[in-house]
Amino acid sequence: MVSDPRLLARDVLMADSVASKLSAVDALAAIAEAGYDIDVACQGVDVILPGRPYKPQLVPPKALPKRSLLQNEGRAALLHAIAHIEFNAIDLACDAVQRFPNMPNGFYADWIHVATDEARHFRLLQERLAAVGFSYGDFAAHDGLWEMALRTRHDCLARMALVPRLLEARGLDVTPGMIAKLTQVGDAESVRILEIILHEEVSHVAIGTHWFNYCCRERACDPESTFLDLLRDVGRGALRGPYNDNARQLAGFTPAEMLGITALANDAI
């Protein structure tokens, strides 16, 4: 039986169905909780495409139709989009665990914890979708999160900057608006789930901040200027406001970083 958490994280990454990926996350969480040793020197595999279920169909973001939250189908489409993000976030966390060698043990423990949280979030959304008559895979989705994983697959510093601190931080900005809209249409159960996710995603972005700063210290580079330099090469859509300043502060963003993000976003207008 494989007991190295980094190898089990690879099993999660390559699982190609919803059920098998969630089962693999459970096995990874159990091994990590039992305290098995982590082989930090084990070389990661350059996974280009993780295992995936045959649905949902993946399309460009602009091909996704806009739906009204006044209709059950529209609310279900929103929940599905969030579920897809959480499902991909499982892969992103596990890829960080299996890919990047020679990090401190805490790095692997942190991202295993994140993968476990993301799987729980996905299950909450999966149950909510079922309650309103839909399943994961019923709507098309896009592949933006994994595209960024590919762009950063050779550099742990860039991965920490541009996945948790860019793409996942964007979730901190937009989720309060989704909560407000769902509140307006009386969907209290979906609101409850999104509030759980928002609260816990702050800590996930904070984990990204912690390990980004660690990588910067190891390379003797300034975190603020390094982060902003990396942002200059990414799509400006991920930088636009409004920003959830309180959540970003809790997740470790500095005032100088927020000023820099705002300036970069404004330059693109």
Contacts in CASP RR format, 6 or more apart in sequence:
PFRMAT RR
TARGET T0000
AUTHOR 0000-0000-0000
METHOD contacts of the structure
MODEL  1
MVSDPRLLARDVLMADSVASKLSAVDALAAIAEAGYDIDVACQGVDVILP
GRPYKPQLVPPKALPKRSLLQNEGRAALLHAIAHIEFNAIDLACDAVQRF
PNMPNGFYADWIHVATDEARHFRLLQERLAAVGFSYGDFAAHDGLWEMAL
RTRHDCLARMALVPRLLEARGLDVTPGMIAKLTQVGDAESVRILEIILHE
EVSHVAIGTHWFNYCCRERACDPESTFLDLLRDVGRGALRGPYNDNARQL
AGFTPAEMLGITALANDAI
2 8 0 8 1.000
2 11 0 8 1.000
3 31 0 8 1.000
3 36 0 8 1.000
4 36 0 8 1.000
4 37 0 8 1.000
4 38 0 8 1.000
4 39 0 8 1.000
4 42 0 8 1.000
5 28 0 8 1.000
5 31 0 8 1.000
5 32 0 8 1.000
5 36 0 8 1.000
5 38 0 8 1.000
5 97 0 8 1.000
5 108 0 8 1.000
5 112 0 8 1.000
6 38 0 8 1.000
6 39 0 8 1.000
6 40 0 8 1.000
6 42 0 8 1.000
6 44 0 8 1.000
6 97 0 8 1.000
6 98 0 8 1.000
6 108 0 8 1.000
7 42 0 8 1.000
7 98 0 8 1.000
8 24 0 8 1.000
8 27 0 8 1.000
8 28 0 8 1.000
8 31 0 8 1.000
9 28 0 8 1.000
9 94 0 8 1.000
9 95 0 8 1.000
9 97 0 8 1.000
9 98 0 8 1.000
9 108 0 8 1.000
9 111 0 8 1.000
9 112 0 8 1.000
9 115 0 8 1.000
10 44 0 8 1.000
10 45 0 8 1.000
10 47 0 8 1.000
10 94 0 8 1.000
10 98 0 8 1.000
11 24 0 8 1.000
11 27 0 8 1.000
11 28 0 8 1.000
12 21 0 8 1.000
12 24 0 8 1.000
12 25 0 8 1.000
12 28 0 8 1.000
12 90 0 8 1.000
12 91 0 8 1.000
12 94 0 8 1.000
12 115 0 8 1.000
13 47 0 8 1.000
13 50 0 8 1.000
13 51 0 8 1.000
13 91 0 8 1.000
13 94 0 8 1.000
13 95 0 8 1.000
13 98 0 8 1.000
14 47 0 8 1.000
14 50 0 8 1.000
14 51 0 8 1.000
15 21 0 8 1.000
15 23 0 8 1.000
15 24 0 8 1.000
15 51 0 8 1.000
16 51 0 8 1.000
16 52 0 8 1.000
16 53 0 8 1.000
17 53 0 8 1.000
18 53 0 8 1.000
18 87 0 8 1.000
18 126 0 8 1.000
18 136 0 8 1.000
21 51 0 8 1.000
21 87 0 8 1.000
21 90 0 8 1.000
21 91 0 8 1.000
21 119 0 8 1.000
22 119 0 8 1.000
22 122 0 8 1.000
22 123 0 8 1.000
25 90 0 8 1.000
25 94 0 8 1.000
25 115 0 8 1.000
25 116 0 8 1.000
25 119 0 8 1.000
26 119 0 8 1.000
28 94 0 8 1.000
28 112 0 8 1.000
28 115 0 8 1.000
28 116 0 8 1.000
29 112 0 8 1.000
29 115 0 8 1.000
29 116 0 8 1.000
32 109 0 8 1.000
32 112 0 8 1.000
32 113 0 8 1.000
38 105 0 8 1.000
38 108 0 8 1.000
38 109 0 8 1.000
40 101 0 8 1.000
40 102 0 8 1.000
40 103 0 8 1.000
40 104 0 8 1.000
40 105 0 8 1.000
40 108 0 8 1.000
41 101 0 8 1.000
41 102 0 8 1.000
42 101 0 8 1.000
43 101 0 8 1.000
44 98 0 8 1.000
44 99 0 8 1.000
44 100 0 8 1.000
44 101 0 8 1.000
45 98 0 8 1.000
45 99 0 8 1.000
46 99 0 8 1.000
46 153 0 8 1.000
47 95 0 8 1.000
47 98 0 8 1.000
47 99 0 8 1.000
48 150 0 8 1.000
49 146 0 8 1.000
50 91 0 8 1.000
50 95 0 8 1.000
50 146 0 8 1.000
51 91 0 8 1.000
53 136 0 8 1.000
53 137 0 8 1.000
55 136 0 8 1.000
55 137 0 8 1.000
55 138 0 8 1.000
56 80 0 8 1.000
56 84 0 8 1.000
56 136 0 8 1.000
56 137 0 8 1.000
56 138 0 8 1.000
56 139 0 8 1.000
56 140 0 8 1.000
56 141 0 8 1.000
57 137 0 8 1.000
57 140 0 8 1.000
57 141 0 8 1.000
58 140 0 8 1.000
58 141 0 8 1.000
58 142 0 8 1.000
58 143 0 8 1.000
59 140 0 8 1.000
59 141 0 8 1.000
59 142 0 8 1.000
60 142 0 8 1.000
61 142 0 8 1.000
61 144 0 8 1.000
63 140 0 8 1.000
63 142 0 8 1.000
64 81 0 8 1.000
64 140 0 8 1.000
64 141 0 8 1.000
64 142 0 8 1.000
65 77 0 8 1.000
67 73 0 8 1.000
67 74 0 8 1.000
67 77 0 8 1.000
67 78 0 8 1.000
68 74 0 8 1.000
69 75 0 8 1.000
69 78 0 8 1.000
69 181 0 8 1.000
69 182 0 8 1.000
69 184 0 8 1.000
69 185 0 8 1.000
69 187 0 8 1.000
70 185 0 8 1.000
72 132 0 8 1.000
73 134 0 8 1.000
75 132 0 8 1.000
75 182 0 8 1.000
75 185 0 8 1.000
75 187 0 8 1.000
75 190 0 8 1.000
76 129 0 8 1.000
76 132 0 8 1.000
76 133 0 8 1.000
76 134 0 8 1.000
76 138 0 8 1.000
76 139 0 8 1.000
77 139 0 8 1.000
78 178 0 8 1.000
78 182 0 8 1.000
79 125 0 8 1.000
79 128 0 8 1.000
79 129 0 8 1.000
79 132 0 8 1.000
79 134 0 8 1.000
79 190 0 8 1.000
80 125 0 8 1.000
80 129 0 8 1.000
80 134 0 8 1.000
80 136 0 8 1.000
80 137 0 8 1.000
80 138 0 8 1.000
80 139 0 8 1.000
80 141 0 8 1.000
81 139 0 8 1.000
81 141 0 8 1.000
82 125 0 8 1.000
82 178 0 8 1.000
82 194 0 8 1.000
82 197 0 8 1.000
83 122 0 8 1.000
83 125 0 8 1.000
83 126 0 8 1.000
83 129 0 8 1.000
83 136 0 8 1.000
84 136 0 8 1.000
84 141 0 8 1.000
84 142 0 8 1.000
85 145 0 8 1.000
86 118 0 8 1.000
86 119 0 8 1.000
86 121 0 8 1.000
86 122 0 8 1.000
86 125 0 8 1.000
86 197 0 8 1.000
87 118 0 8 1.000
87 122 0 8 1.000
87 136 0 8 1.000
88 143 0 8 1.000
88 145 0 8 1.000
88 146 0 8 1.000
89 114 0 8 1.000
89 115 0 8 1.000
89 118 0 8 1.000
89 121 0 8 1.000
89 145 0 8 1.000
89 168 0 8 1.000
89 204 0 8 1.000
90 115 0 8 1.000
90 118 0 8 1.000
90 119 0 8 1.000
90 122 0 8 1.000
91 146 0 8 1.000
91 149 0 8 1.000
92 145 0 8 1.000
92 146 0 8 1.000
92 149 0 8 1.000
92 163 0 8 1.000
93 111 0 8 1.000
93 112 0 8 1.000
93 114 0 8 1.000
93 115 0 8 1.000
93 118 0 8 1.000
94 111 0 8 1.000
94 112 0 8 1.000
94 115 0 8 1.000
95 149 0 8 1.000
95 153 0 8 1.000
96 107 0 8 1.000
96 111 0 8 1.000
96 156 0 8 1.000
96 159 0 8 1.000
97 108 0 8 1.000
97 111 0 8 1.000
97 112 0 8 1.000
97 115 0 8 1.000
99 153 0 8 1.000
99 156 0 8 1.000
100 107 0 8 1.000
100 156 0 8 1.000
100 159 0 8 1.000
103 156 0 8 1.000
103 211 0 8 1.000
104 214 0 8 1.000
107 211 0 8 1.000
107 214 0 8 1.000
110 207 0 8 1.000
110 210 0 8 1.000
110 211 0 8 1.000
111 207 0 8 1.000
113 207 0 8 1.000
114 204 0 8 1.000
114 207 0 8 1.000
117 200 0 8 1.000
117 204 0 8 1.000
118 204 0 8 1.000
121 193 0 8 1.000
121 196 0 8 1.000
121 197 0 8 1.000
121 200 0 8 1.000
122 136 0 8 1.000
124 193 0 8 1.000
124 196 0 8 1.000
124 197 0 8 1.000
125 136 0 8 1.000
125 193 0 8 1.000
126 135 0 8 1.000
126 136 0 8 1.000
128 189 0 8 1.000
128 190 0 8 1.000
128 193 0 8 1.000
129 135 0 8 1.000
129 136 0 8 1.000
129 138 0 8 1.000
131 189 0 8 1.000
144 167 0 8 1.000
145 163 0 8 1.000
145 167 0 8 1.000
148 162 0 8 1.000
148 163 0 8 1.000
148 166 0 8 1.000
148 167 0 8 1.000
148 234 0 8 1.000
149 159 0 8 1.000
149 163 0 8 1.000
151 158 0 8 1.000
151 162 0 8 1.000
152 158 0 8 1.000
152 159 0 8 1.000
152 161 0 8 1.000
152 162 0 8 1.000
152 163 0 8 1.000
153 159 0 8 1.000
156 211 0 8 1.000
156 215 0 8 1.000
157 212 0 8 1.000
157 215 0 8 1.000
157 216 0 8 1.000
157 219 0 8 1.000
157 226 0 8 1.000
158 230 0 8 1.000
160 208 0 8 1.000
160 209 0 8 1.000
160 211 0 8 1.000
160 212 0 8 1.000
160 215 0 8 1.000
161 212 0 8 1.000
161 226 0 8 1.000
161 227 0 8 1.000
161 230 0 8 1.000
161 231 0 8 1.000
162 230 0 8 1.000
162 231 0 8 1.000
162 234 0 8 1.000
164 204 0 8 1.000
164 205 0 8 1.000
164 207 0 8 1.000
164 208 0 8 1.000
164 209 0 8 1.000
164 212 0 8 1.000
165 205 0 8 1.000
165 208 0 8 1.000
165 209 0 8 1.000
165 212 0 8 1.000
165 227 0 8 1.000
165 251 0 8 1.000
165 253 0 8 1.000
166 231 0 8 1.000
166 234 0 8 1.000
166 238 0 8 1.000
166 239 0 8 1.000
167 238 0 8 1.000
168 201 0 8 1.000
168 204 0 8 1.000
168 205 0 8 1.000
169 205 0 8 1.000
169 248 0 8 1.000
169 251 0 8 1.000
169 253 0 8 1.000
170 238 0 8 1.000
171 201 0 8 1.000
172 198 0 8 1.000
172 201 0 8 1.000
172 202 0 8 1.000
172 205 0 8 1.000
172 244 0 8 1.000
172 247 0 8 1.000
172 248 0 8 1.000
172 251 0 8 1.000
173 241 0 8 1.000
173 242 0 8 1.000
173 243 0 8 1.000
173 244 0 8 1.000
173 247 0 8 1.000
173 248 0 8 1.000
175 194 0 8 1.000
175 197 0 8 1.000
175 198 0 8 1.000
175 201 0 8 1.000
175 244 0 8 1.000
176 198 0 8 1.000
176 244 0 8 1.000
178 194 0 8 1.000
179 191 0 8 1.000
179 194 0 8 1.000
179 195 0 8 1.000
179 198 0 8 1.000
182 190 0 8 1.000
182 191 0 8 1.000
182 194 0 8 1.000
183 191 0 8 1.000
198 247 0 8 1.000
202 247 0 8 1.000
202 250 0 8 1.000
202 251 0 8 1.000
203 251 0 8 1.000
205 247 0 8 1.000
205 248 0 8 1.000
205 251 0 8 1.000
205 252 0 8 1.000
206 250 0 8 1.000
206 251 0 8 1.000
206 252 0 8 1.000
209 251 0 8 1.000
209 252 0 8 1.000
209 253 0 8 1.000
212 223 0 8 1.000
212 227 0 8 1.000
213 223 0 8 1.000
216 222 0 8 1.000
216 223 0 8 1.000
216 226 0 8 1.000
224 254 0 8 1.000
224 256 0 8 1.000
224 257 0 8 1.000
227 257 0 8 1.000
228 257 0 8 1.000
228 260 0 8 1.000
228 261 0 8 1.000
228 264 0 8 1.000
231 239 0 8 1.000
231 261 0 8 1.000
231 264 0 8 1.000
232 264 0 8 1.000
235 268 0 8 1.000
236 264 0 8 1.000
236 265 0 8 1.000
236 267 0 8 1.000
236 268 0 8 1.000
237 265 0 8 1.000
237 268 0 8 1.000
239 261 0 8 1.000
239 264 0 8 1.000
239 265 0 8 1.000
239 268 0 8 1.000
240 265 0 8 1.000
240 268 0 8 1.000
241 262 0 8 1.000
241 265 0 8 1.000
243 258 0 8 1.000
243 261 0 8 1.000
243 262 0 8 1.000
245 258 0 8 1.000
248 258 0 8 1.000
END
